[in-house]
Amino acid sequence: MKSLLSLNKYLYKFRKYFFFGFFWIICTNVFLIISPKFIGAAIDEMKSDFDFSSITKHAILAILSSAASGFFLFKVRRSIIVASRLIEYDLKNDFYAHIQTLSLSFFKQTSTGDLMARATNDMNSVRNYFGPAIMYSINTVFRLVFTLSAMIAISPMLTLYALLPAPILSYSVYRIGQAVHKRTKVLQKRYADITSKVQENLSGIRVIKAYTREENEAEQFGVLNQKYYEQNLSLAKVQALFQTFTSGLLGISLIVMIWVGGGKVIHHEITIGEIAQFVIYLGVLTWPLISIGWVTNMVQRAAAAQKRINAIFEIAPEITDTPSCDRSISSLHGSIEFKHVSVAYPANPENPVLKQVSFSVPQGSKLAIIGATGSGKSSLVNLIPRFFDPTEGEILIDGISLKNIPLSVLRQHIGFVTQDHFLFSETIGKNIALGLQQNSLAEVETAAKQAAIYDDVMSFPAQFETMLGERGITLSGGQKQRTCIARALIRKPKILILDDALSAVDTNTESLILKQLDTATDGMTAIIISHRTSTVKNCDKILVLSEGEIAELGSHEELIEKDGLYAELYRKQLLEEELSSMD
């Protein structure tokens, strides 16, 4: 329950809605309590002199009271339920905004499905707490106070008999709360598991179909769904048991009240009309008392959900602007220097992926990075936009430590084409223009030409308005890579990073793109990661990484002359090209 205290700021923000909601609840219950009095008076009138006009008057007043109670109940819902929707809106915005600030390491450790479950199902649970749970809780309190006051005014002794099951009911509410909370925590974990599985399955549907794993995936989902179903059933059984138990207690109260009340009528201590009022009042209490279990379930669900949401809010971003950050920096030129940089991931701190790496890249020059898989190439370039910080050493741009450059300025001046070539479910034109606040079609077309994707786009019926499927599934691998390159180039960055960005294109297209890049990147500092020596041989310098260390550094000619790892790889790929051309 402590987790719900973090939501008090939202309660305070929308306090006006709740204030009016509570006021309308009071009005609702006042008229709800008045109505049975008119009914009781009408019954007593029938027993005495049967004055039809008086009976009609009491009946009309009872109807008007019930109508007024219904009207104010509508006002209650308009206030409190609307407030719950507004709070959900703000909470979702705050949650999403916070996620955007978190570092890449967080997303590597957290499943997308789990985050989706927190942002949807858990948010719904919190909304139900602010809406129905608070509304019915406050309504139950006021209804109990007003109804019991009216019952005591008729007969304190009869009220006492009617309340005999109350201690048992209170204890059962306490026990049901514990049982519901325990089951709810497990239920929300089961829901997160299902969401993660669905997200993973849809993202990898091509692989699943390629390996004919549809039945296997369906079976795995069925197992998760069965666990979710069983946990839901367990929770439903607890709720059903409580509702049945509560209804039974209220039934016993009614029987006792009629038995004792009948004796009082016989002895002329109360009237039949007052007994009728008592029966109606007990009926008025039935739903609030039964709803206690339902409300308890909602509150416990919300507490468990908010605990999961708070767990995300409590995670601070690892990469932020440091206190030494120079806010006066607004532009960069692009020279890069690594000084004794080492990187080790938290999962394996004893085996660094980069070891004492030092090199410099002058402004406007091109550096190629080549090396075997797992040699640390991507880890190295991910340091430049500060996706994470080095364990040791320092990185400088224009002679300024990265930590002294505002993150927004740093990343605005970097064009990064990552390995996964991610595209959004938008038009191809909007994907290219992603990095710009404002853009023109001419800018998009220029970037597309520089990335050698223009002709492909113009062959599509809708051209730059062509909608892409999820992750750009409607494009080929090479088309996705070139679209991502265009997206980086349109920003006219000072530093361009291509992380294996030409792996899915043929050699002819590669040559065309490299020729275009020579012109497009004029004045830019470019870092190109590739497995192909044909891609990197024209760069100013080539850095060869081996097991996280710099094995070789020099121009293509210098490294060939050195006859080391690069020369060996170059000869091997040259031979492969000659053999393939003979086929």
C-alpha positions as CSV (number, residue, x, y, z in Angstrom):
1,M,0.0,0.0,0.0
2,K,2.9,2.4,0.6
3,S,3.5,2.4,-3.2
4,L,0.3,4.3,-3.6
5,L,1.6,7.2,-1.6
6,S,3.7,8.3,-4.5
7,L,0.4,9.1,-6.3
8,N,-0.6,11.8,-3.8
9,K,0.8,14.6,-6.1
10,Y,-1.8,13.6,-8.7
11,L,-4.5,13.6,-6.1
12,Y,-3.5,17.1,-5.1
13,K,-3.3,18.3,-8.7
14,F,-6.9,17.3,-9.4
15,R,-8.2,17.9,-5.9
16,K,-11.0,20.1,-7.2
17,Y,-12.6,17.1,-9.0
18,F,-12.4,14.9,-5.9
19,F,-13.7,17.7,-3.7
20,F,-16.8,18.1,-5.8
21,G,-17.0,14.3,-6.2
22,F,-17.1,13.9,-2.4
23,F,-19.7,16.7,-2.1
24,W,-22.0,15.0,-4.7
25,I,-21.5,11.6,-2.8
26,I,-22.9,13.3,0.3
27,C,-25.9,14.7,-1.7
28,T,-26.5,11.3,-3.2
29,N,-26.7,9.5,0.1
30,V,-28.8,12.2,1.8
31,F,-31.5,11.7,-0.8
32,L,-31.0,8.0,-0.8
33,I,-31.8,7.9,3.0
34,I,-34.7,10.3,2.7
35,S,-36.6,8.1,0.2
36,P,-37.3,5.1,2.5
37,K,-38.8,7.6,5.1
38,F,-41.5,8.6,2.6
39,I,-42.1,4.9,1.8
40,G,-42.5,4.0,5.5
41,A,-44.8,7.0,6.0
42,A,-47.0,5.8,3.1
43,I,-47.2,2.3,4.5
44,D,-48.3,3.6,7.9
45,E,-50.9,5.9,6.2
46,M,-52.3,2.8,4.5
47,K,-52.6,1.0,7.9
48,S,-54.4,4.0,9.6
49,D,-57.0,5.9,7.6
50,F,-55.8,5.2,4.0
51,D,-55.7,8.8,2.9
52,F,-55.0,8.4,-0.9
53,S,-53.8,12.0,-1.4
54,S,-51.3,11.6,1.5
55,I,-50.1,8.3,0.1
56,T,-49.7,9.9,-3.3
57,K,-47.8,12.8,-1.9
58,H,-45.4,10.4,-0.1
59,A,-45.0,8.3,-3.2
60,I,-44.1,11.4,-5.3
61,L,-41.6,12.6,-2.7
62,A,-40.0,9.1,-2.6
63,I,-39.7,9.1,-6.4
64,L,-38.3,12.6,-6.5
65,S,-35.8,11.7,-3.8
66,S,-34.7,8.6,-5.7
67,A,-34.3,10.7,-8.9
68,A,-32.3,13.3,-7.1
69,S,-30.0,10.6,-5.7
70,G,-29.5,9.2,-9.2
71,F,-28.8,12.7,-10.6
72,F,-26.1,13.3,-7.9
73,L,-24.6,9.9,-8.5
74,F,-24.2,10.9,-12.2
75,K,-22.4,14.0,-11.0
76,V,-20.2,11.8,-8.8
77,R,-19.1,9.8,-11.7
78,R,-18.6,12.9,-13.9
79,S,-16.2,14.2,-11.2
80,I,-14.2,11.2,-9.9
81,I,-14.1,9.0,-13.0
82,V,-13.0,12.0,-15.1
83,A,-10.3,12.8,-12.6
84,S,-9.1,9.2,-12.8
85,R,-8.8,9.5,-16.6
86,L,-6.8,12.8,-16.3
87,I,-4.5,11.2,-13.7
88,E,-3.9,8.2,-16.0
89,Y,-3.1,10.6,-18.8
90,D,-0.6,12.5,-16.7
91,L,0.9,9.3,-15.3
92,K,1.4,7.7,-18.7
93,N,3.0,10.9,-20.0
94,D,5.4,11.1,-17.0
95,F,6.2,7.4,-17.4
96,Y,7.0,7.6,-21.1
97,A,9.0,10.8,-20.6
98,H,11.0,9.1,-17.9
99,I,11.7,6.1,-20.1
100,Q,13.0,8.4,-22.8
101,T,15.7,9.7,-20.4
102,L,17.0,6.2,-19.4
103,S,20.3,4.9,-20.8
104,L,20.7,2.2,-23.3
105,S,21.9,-0.2,-20.6
106,F,18.5,-0.1,-19.1
107,F,16.8,-1.3,-22.3
108,K,19.3,-4.1,-22.7
109,Q,18.4,-5.4,-19.3
110,T,14.6,-4.9,-19.5
111,S,12.3,-6.7,-21.8
112,T,10.1,-4.6,-24.1
113,G,7.0,-6.7,-23.2
114,D,7.5,-6.1,-19.5
115,L,7.7,-2.3,-20.1
116,M,4.5,-2.5,-22.3
117,A,2.7,-4.3,-19.5
118,R,3.7,-1.6,-17.0
119,A,2.6,1.1,-19.4
120,T,-0.8,-0.4,-20.2
121,N,-2.2,-3.1,-17.8
122,D,-0.5,-1.6,-14.7
123,M,-1.7,1.9,-15.6
124,N,-5.3,0.6,-16.0
125,S,-5.1,-0.8,-12.5
126,V,-3.9,2.6,-11.1
127,R,-6.7,4.3,-13.0
128,N,-9.3,2.0,-11.4
129,Y,-7.9,2.9,-8.0
130,F,-8.4,6.6,-8.6
131,G,-11.8,6.0,-10.2
132,P,-14.1,3.2,-9.0
133,A,-12.0,2.2,-5.9
134,I,-12.0,5.7,-4.4
135,M,-15.5,6.5,-5.5
136,Y,-17.0,3.3,-4.0
137,S,-14.8,3.5,-0.8
138,I,-16.0,7.1,0.0
139,N,-19.5,6.2,-1.0
140,T,-19.5,3.2,1.3
141,V,-18.3,5.3,4.2
142,F,-20.9,8.0,3.8
143,R,-23.7,5.4,3.1
144,L,-22.8,3.5,6.3
145,V,-22.8,6.7,8.4
146,F,-26.1,8.0,7.0
147,T,-27.9,4.6,6.9
148,L,-26.8,3.5,10.3
149,S,-27.8,7.0,11.7
150,A,-31.3,6.6,10.2
151,M,-31.5,3.0,11.5
152,I,-30.4,4.0,15.0
153,A,-33.0,6.8,15.0
154,I,-35.7,4.2,14.5
155,S,-34.4,1.5,16.9
156,P,-30.9,1.3,18.4
157,M,-31.6,-2.3,19.6
158,L,-32.7,-3.5,16.1
159,T,-29.7,-1.8,14.6
160,L,-27.4,-3.7,17.0
161,Y,-29.0,-7.0,15.9
162,A,-28.5,-6.0,12.2
163,L,-24.8,-5.3,12.8
164,L,-24.0,-8.6,14.6
165,P,-22.1,-10.0,11.6
166,A,-20.0,-6.8,11.3
167,P,-16.9,-8.1,13.2
168,I,-16.8,-11.3,11.1
169,L,-17.1,-9.1,8.0
170,S,-14.3,-6.9,9.1
171,Y,-12.0,-9.8,9.7
172,S,-12.9,-11.4,6.3
173,V,-12.0,-8.1,4.6
174,Y,-8.6,-8.1,6.2
175,R,-7.9,-11.7,5.1
176,I,-9.3,-11.2,1.6
177,G,-6.9,-8.2,1.2
178,Q,-3.9,-10.3,2.0
179,A,-5.0,-13.1,-0.4
180,V,-5.8,-10.7,-3.2
181,H,-2.5,-8.8,-2.9
182,K,-0.5,-12.0,-3.1
183,R,-2.4,-13.3,-6.1
184,T,-2.4,-10.0,-7.9
185,K,1.4,-9.7,-7.7
186,V,1.7,-13.1,-9.4
187,L,-1.0,-12.2,-11.9
188,Q,0.7,-9.1,-13.1
189,K,4.0,-11.0,-13.6
190,R,2.1,-13.6,-15.6
191,Y,0.6,-10.8,-17.8
192,A,4.0,-9.3,-18.3
193,D,5.3,-12.7,-19.4
194,I,2.5,-13.0,-22.0
195,T,3.1,-9.5,-23.3
196,S,6.8,-10.2,-23.7
197,K,6.2,-13.4,-25.5
198,V,3.7,-11.7,-28.0
199,Q,6.1,-8.8,-28.7
200,E,9.0,-11.2,-29.2
201,N,7.0,-13.5,-31.5
202,L,5.7,-10.7,-33.7
203,S,9.1,-9.1,-34.0
204,G,10.6,-12.4,-35.0
205,I,7.8,-13.7,-37.2
206,R,10.0,-14.1,-40.2
207,V,12.4,-16.4,-38.3
208,I,9.6,-18.4,-36.8
209,K,8.1,-19.0,-40.3
210,A,11.5,-19.7,-41.8
211,Y,12.2,-22.4,-39.3
212,T,8.5,-23.7,-39.2
213,R,8.3,-23.0,-35.5
214,E,4.6,-21.8,-35.5
215,E,3.3,-24.8,-33.6
216,N,6.1,-24.7,-31.1
217,E,5.6,-21.0,-30.5
218,A,1.8,-21.6,-30.1
219,E,2.5,-24.3,-27.5
220,Q,4.9,-22.0,-25.5
221,F,2.3,-19.2,-25.6
222,G,-0.4,-21.7,-24.5
223,V,1.7,-22.6,-21.5
224,L,2.1,-18.9,-20.5
225,N,-1.6,-18.3,-21.2
226,Q,-2.6,-21.3,-19.1
227,K,-0.6,-19.9,-16.1
228,Y,-2.2,-16.5,-16.6
229,Y,-5.7,-18.2,-16.7
230,E,-5.0,-20.3,-13.6
231,Q,-3.9,-17.2,-11.7
232,N,-6.9,-15.2,-12.8
233,L,-9.1,-18.1,-11.8
234,S,-7.5,-18.3,-8.4
235,L,-8.1,-14.6,-7.8
236,A,-11.7,-14.9,-9.1
237,K,-12.4,-17.7,-6.6
238,V,-11.2,-15.6,-3.7
239,Q,-13.5,-12.7,-4.8
240,A,-16.5,-15.1,-5.4
241,L,-16.0,-16.6,-2.0
242,F,-16.0,-13.2,-0.3
243,Q,-19.1,-12.1,-2.2
244,T,-21.0,-15.3,-1.4
245,F,-19.9,-15.0,2.2
246,T,-21.0,-11.4,2.5
247,S,-24.4,-12.1,0.9
248,G,-24.9,-14.9,3.4
249,L,-24.1,-12.6,6.3
250,L,-26.5,-9.9,5.1
251,G,-29.2,-12.6,4.6
252,I,-28.7,-13.7,8.2
253,S,-28.9,-10.0,9.3
254,L,-32.2,-9.6,7.4
255,I,-33.7,-12.7,9.0
256,V,-32.7,-11.7,12.5
257,M,-33.9,-8.1,12.0
258,I,-37.4,-9.3,10.7
259,W,-37.7,-11.8,13.6
260,V,-36.7,-9.2,16.3
261,G,-38.5,-6.4,14.5
262,G,-41.7,-8.4,14.2
263,G,-41.8,-8.8,18.0
264,K,-41.4,-5.1,18.4
265,V,-44.3,-4.4,16.0
266,I,-46.5,-6.9,18.0
267,H,-45.6,-5.0,21.2
268,H,-46.2,-1.7,19.4
269,E,-42.7,-0.5,19.9
270,I,-42.2,0.4,16.2
271,T,-44.5,0.5,13.2
272,I,-44.8,-1.7,10.1
273,G,-43.6,1.4,8.1
274,E,-40.5,1.6,10.2
275,I,-39.8,-2.1,9.7
276,A,-40.2,-1.5,5.9
277,Q,-37.6,1.4,6.2
278,F,-35.3,-1.0,8.0
279,V,-35.5,-3.6,5.3
280,I,-34.9,-0.9,2.6
281,Y,-31.9,0.5,4.6
282,L,-30.4,-3.0,4.9
283,G,-30.9,-3.4,1.1
284,V,-29.1,0.0,0.6
285,L,-26.2,-1.4,2.6
286,T,-26.0,-4.7,0.6
287,W,-24.1,-3.4,-2.4
288,P,-21.5,-1.3,-0.5
289,L,-20.7,-4.2,1.8
290,I,-20.5,-6.7,-1.1
291,S,-18.3,-4.2,-3.1
292,I,-15.8,-4.1,-0.3
293,G,-14.2,-7.3,-1.7
294,W,-14.2,-5.8,-5.2
295,V,-12.7,-2.5,-4.0
296,T,-10.1,-4.4,-2.0
297,N,-9.2,-6.2,-5.1
298,M,-8.8,-3.0,-7.1
299,V,-6.7,-1.3,-4.4
300,Q,-4.4,-4.3,-4.0
301,R,-4.0,-4.5,-7.8
302,A,-3.2,-0.8,-7.9
303,A,-0.7,-1.2,-5.1
304,A,1.1,-4.0,-6.9
305,A,0.9,-2.2,-10.2
306,Q,2.2,1.1,-8.8
307,K,5.1,-0.7,-7.1
308,R,6.1,-2.0,-10.6
309,I,5.7,1.5,-12.1
310,N,7.7,3.1,-9.2
311,A,10.5,0.6,-9.8
312,I,10.9,2.3,-13.2
313,F,10.6,5.8,-11.9
314,E,13.3,5.0,-9.3
315,I,15.8,4.1,-12.0
316,A,18.0,7.1,-12.7
317,P,19.6,7.6,-16.1
318,E,23.2,6.7,-16.1
319,I,24.2,9.1,-18.9
320,T,23.3,12.7,-18.1
321,D,24.8,16.1,-18.4
322,T,27.5,16.4,-15.7
323,P,27.9,19.3,-13.3
324,S,31.1,20.3,-15.3
325,C,29.0,20.5,-18.5
326,D,29.7,23.7,-20.4
327,R,26.3,25.1,-21.4
328,S,27.9,27.7,-23.6
329,I,28.9,25.1,-26.2
330,S,26.5,25.2,-29.1
331,S,28.4,23.8,-32.0
332,L,31.2,21.2,-32.7
333,H,33.8,20.9,-35.5
334,G,34.4,17.1,-35.3
335,S,37.9,16.2,-34.3
336,I,38.0,13.1,-32.1
337,E,40.5,11.8,-29.7
338,F,40.5,8.6,-27.6
339,K,42.9,8.6,-24.6
340,H,43.6,5.2,-22.9
341,V,40.0,4.2,-23.2
342,S,38.8,0.9,-21.6
343,V,35.3,-0.5,-21.5
344,A,33.9,-3.3,-19.4
345,Y,30.2,-4.2,-19.1
346,P,28.7,-4.7,-15.6
347,A,27.7,-8.2,-16.5
348,N,31.4,-9.2,-17.1
349,P,33.6,-6.5,-15.5
350,E,36.7,-8.7,-15.5
351,N,36.8,-9.0,-19.3
352,P,36.9,-5.6,-20.8
353,V,35.7,-5.3,-24.4
354,L,38.1,-2.4,-25.1
355,K,41.6,-2.2,-23.5
356,Q,43.6,1.1,-23.4
357,V,42.5,2.3,-26.8
358,S,44.2,5.5,-27.9
359,F,43.9,7.2,-31.4
360,S,42.8,10.5,-32.9
361,V,40.7,11.5,-35.9
362,P,41.3,15.0,-37.4
363,Q,38.3,17.0,-38.4
364,G,37.1,16.2,-41.9
365,S,39.0,12.9,-42.2
366,K,37.8,9.4,-42.5
367,L,38.7,6.6,-40.1
368,A,37.8,3.0,-40.9
369,I,37.5,0.4,-38.1
370,I,37.8,-3.2,-39.1
371,G,38.2,-6.4,-37.0
372,A,36.7,-9.8,-36.2
373,T,33.2,-10.2,-34.7
374,G,33.4,-9.4,-31.0
375,S,36.6,-7.3,-31.3
376,G,34.8,-4.2,-29.8
377,K,34.1,-2.2,-32.9
378,S,30.5,-1.3,-32.1
379,S,31.3,-0.7,-28.4
380,L,34.0,1.8,-29.5
381,V,31.7,3.9,-31.7
382,N,28.8,3.8,-29.2
383,L,31.1,5.7,-26.8
384,I,31.2,8.8,-29.1
385,P,27.5,9.8,-28.7
386,R,27.7,8.7,-25.1
387,F,25.3,5.8,-25.3
388,F,27.5,4.7,-22.4
389,D,30.7,6.0,-20.8
390,P,34.1,4.3,-20.7
391,T,35.3,2.5,-17.6
392,E,38.7,4.1,-17.9
393,G,40.2,6.9,-20.0
394,E,38.8,9.9,-21.7
395,I,37.2,10.8,-25.1
396,L,37.5,14.4,-26.5
397,I,35.8,16.2,-29.3
398,D,37.5,19.4,-30.4
399,G,39.8,19.0,-27.4
400,I,36.8,19.0,-25.0
401,S,35.9,16.0,-22.9
402,L,32.6,14.5,-23.9
403,K,31.4,14.9,-20.3
404,N,31.8,18.7,-20.7
405,I,29.6,18.8,-23.8
406,P,25.8,19.0,-23.4
407,L,24.3,15.7,-24.5
408,S,21.8,17.4,-26.8
409,V,24.5,19.4,-28.5
410,L,26.7,16.3,-28.8
411,R,24.1,14.1,-30.4
412,Q,22.7,16.9,-32.7
413,H,26.1,17.0,-34.4
414,I,26.4,13.2,-34.9
415,G,24.8,11.1,-37.6
416,F,24.7,7.5,-36.5
417,V,23.7,4.5,-38.7
418,T,23.4,1.6,-36.3
419,Q,23.7,-2.1,-37.1
420,D,20.0,-2.9,-36.7
421,H,18.8,-0.3,-39.4
422,F,15.6,0.4,-37.5
423,L,12.8,2.2,-39.4
424,F,9.5,3.4,-38.0
425,S,6.0,2.5,-39.3
426,E,5.8,5.8,-41.2
427,T,6.4,7.0,-44.7
428,I,9.8,6.6,-46.1
429,G,10.1,10.4,-46.5
430,K,9.3,10.9,-42.8
431,N,11.9,8.2,-41.8
432,I,14.6,10.0,-43.8
433,A,13.6,13.4,-42.2
434,L,13.4,12.0,-38.7
435,G,16.3,14.0,-37.3
436,L,15.0,17.4,-38.5
437,Q,12.5,19.7,-36.8
438,Q,11.6,21.2,-40.2
439,N,12.4,19.8,-43.6
440,S,11.5,20.2,-47.3
441,L,11.1,17.5,-49.9
442,A,14.2,18.9,-51.7
443,E,16.3,18.1,-48.6
444,V,14.8,14.6,-48.4
445,E,15.5,14.0,-52.0
446,T,19.1,15.2,-51.8
447,A,19.8,12.9,-48.8
448,A,18.1,10.0,-50.7
449,K,20.4,10.6,-53.7
450,Q,23.5,10.8,-51.5
451,A,22.6,7.4,-50.0
452,A,21.7,5.9,-53.5
453,I,18.1,5.1,-52.4
454,Y,16.5,7.8,-54.6
455,D,15.9,5.6,-57.7
456,D,14.3,2.9,-55.5
457,V,12.0,5.3,-53.8
458,M,10.9,6.9,-57.1
459,S,10.0,3.4,-58.4
460,F,7.4,3.0,-55.6
461,P,3.8,4.1,-56.6
462,A,3.6,6.5,-53.7
463,Q,7.3,7.5,-53.9
464,F,8.4,9.3,-50.7
465,E,4.8,8.9,-49.3
466,T,5.2,5.1,-49.3
467,M,4.2,3.7,-45.9
468,L,6.7,1.2,-44.4
469,G,5.6,-1.8,-42.4
470,E,6.8,-2.3,-38.8
471,R,10.6,-1.9,-38.7
472,G,10.6,-1.2,-42.4
473,I,9.6,-4.8,-43.2
474,T,8.4,-3.8,-46.7
475,L,11.9,-2.9,-47.8
476,S,14.9,-5.1,-48.6
477,G,17.9,-5.2,-46.3
478,G,19.9,-3.0,-48.6
479,Q,17.1,-0.5,-49.0
480,K,16.7,-0.3,-45.2
481,Q,20.4,0.4,-44.8
482,R,20.4,3.1,-47.5
483,T,17.3,4.7,-46.0
484,C,19.1,4.9,-42.6
485,I,22.2,6.4,-44.3
486,A,20.0,9.1,-45.9
487,R,18.4,9.7,-42.4
488,A,21.9,10.4,-41.0
489,L,23.1,12.5,-44.0
490,I,20.1,14.8,-44.0
491,R,21.2,16.3,-40.7
492,K,24.5,17.4,-42.2
493,P,26.3,16.2,-39.1
494,K,29.8,17.1,-38.1
495,I,30.5,13.5,-37.3
496,L,29.1,10.6,-39.3
497,I,29.3,7.0,-37.9
498,L,28.4,4.1,-40.1
499,D,28.3,0.8,-38.1
500,D,28.5,-1.9,-40.7
501,A,26.0,0.1,-42.7
502,L,26.8,-1.4,-46.1
503,S,26.7,-5.1,-45.3
504,A,23.4,-5.8,-47.1
505,V,24.3,-4.1,-50.4
506,D,26.1,-5.6,-53.3
507,T,29.6,-4.4,-54.4
508,N,28.3,-2.3,-57.2
509,T,25.8,-0.5,-55.0
510,E,28.5,-0.2,-52.3
511,S,30.8,1.5,-54.8
512,L,28.0,3.9,-55.8
513,I,27.2,4.8,-52.2
514,L,30.9,5.3,-51.3
515,K,31.3,7.6,-54.3
516,Q,28.3,9.6,-53.2
517,L,29.5,9.6,-49.6
518,D,32.9,11.1,-50.7
519,T,31.0,14.2,-51.8
520,A,28.3,14.2,-49.2
521,T,30.8,13.9,-46.3
522,D,33.1,16.6,-47.5
523,G,34.1,18.4,-44.3
524,M,32.6,15.7,-42.1
525,T,34.5,13.5,-39.8
526,A,33.5,10.0,-40.7
527,I,34.0,6.7,-38.9
528,I,33.1,3.6,-40.9
529,I,32.9,0.1,-39.5
530,S,33.0,-2.7,-42.0
531,H,34.0,-6.3,-42.5
532,R,34.9,-5.5,-46.2
533,T,38.3,-4.1,-47.0
534,S,36.8,-2.8,-50.3
535,T,34.6,-0.5,-48.1
536,V,37.5,0.9,-46.1
537,K,40.5,1.0,-48.3
538,N,40.1,4.6,-49.4
539,C,39.7,5.9,-45.9
540,D,42.5,8.2,-44.5
541,K,43.3,5.8,-41.7
542,I,42.3,2.2,-41.0
543,L,42.2,1.0,-37.4
544,V,42.3,-2.8,-36.9
545,L,40.8,-4.1,-33.6
546,S,41.7,-7.5,-32.2
547,E,40.2,-8.6,-28.9
548,G,39.6,-5.1,-27.8
549,E,43.0,-3.7,-28.6
550,I,44.4,-1.8,-31.5
551,A,46.4,-4.3,-33.5
552,E,47.2,-2.0,-36.4
553,L,46.6,1.6,-37.4
554,G,47.5,3.3,-40.7
555,S,46.5,3.9,-44.3
556,H,45.6,1.1,-46.7
557,E,49.0,1.2,-48.3
558,E,50.8,1.3,-45.0
559,L,49.0,-1.7,-43.6
560,I,49.5,-3.7,-46.8
561,E,53.2,-2.9,-46.6
562,K,53.2,-4.0,-42.9
563,D,51.8,-7.4,-44.0
564,G,49.8,-7.9,-40.8
565,L,46.2,-8.8,-40.0
566,Y,44.7,-6.3,-42.4
567,A,46.9,-7.4,-45.3
568,E,45.9,-11.0,-44.7
569,L,42.2,-10.1,-44.7
570,Y,42.6,-8.0,-47.8
571,R,44.3,-10.8,-49.8
572,K,41.7,-13.3,-48.6
573,Q,38.8,-11.1,-49.7
574,L,40.5,-10.3,-53.0
575,L,40.9,-13.9,-53.7
576,E,37.2,-14.6,-52.9
577,E,36.1,-11.9,-55.3
578,E,38.3,-13.3,-58.1
579,L,36.9,-16.8,-57.5
580,S,33.3,-15.6,-57.4
581,S,33.8,-13.7,-60.7
582,M,35.0,-16.9,-62.3
583,D,31.8,-18.7,-61.5
